[in-house]
Amino acid sequence: MATRVLARKRTTNSETSEEFRAEVAKVAYELFQKRGESHGSDFDDWLRAEQIVRQRWQLR
């Protein structure tokens, strides 16, 4: 019986970092929208988004 091997694309650290940053930006914007798009909490949104994305990535 033949064994099938699936090749995974290797990612560089810069690709992974860019993917992480992009996902954090998306989540931070979603948090901003959920707060009614009121300004002044962008740093808090970013930090919370980083926590959310780190949790998601640990489940990968």
Stockholm file with secondary structure:
# STOCKHOLM 1.0

chainA/1-60         MATRVLARKRTTNSETSEEFRAEVAKVAYELFQKRGESHGSDFDDWLRAEQIVRQRWQLR
#=GR chainA/1-60 SS CCCCCCCCCCCCHHHHHHHHHHHHHHHHHHHHHHTTSCSSCHHHHHHHHHHHHHHHHHTC
#=GC SS_cons        CCCCCCCCCCCCHHHHHHHHHHHHHHHHHHHHHHTTSCSSCHHHHHHHHHHHHHHHHHTC
//
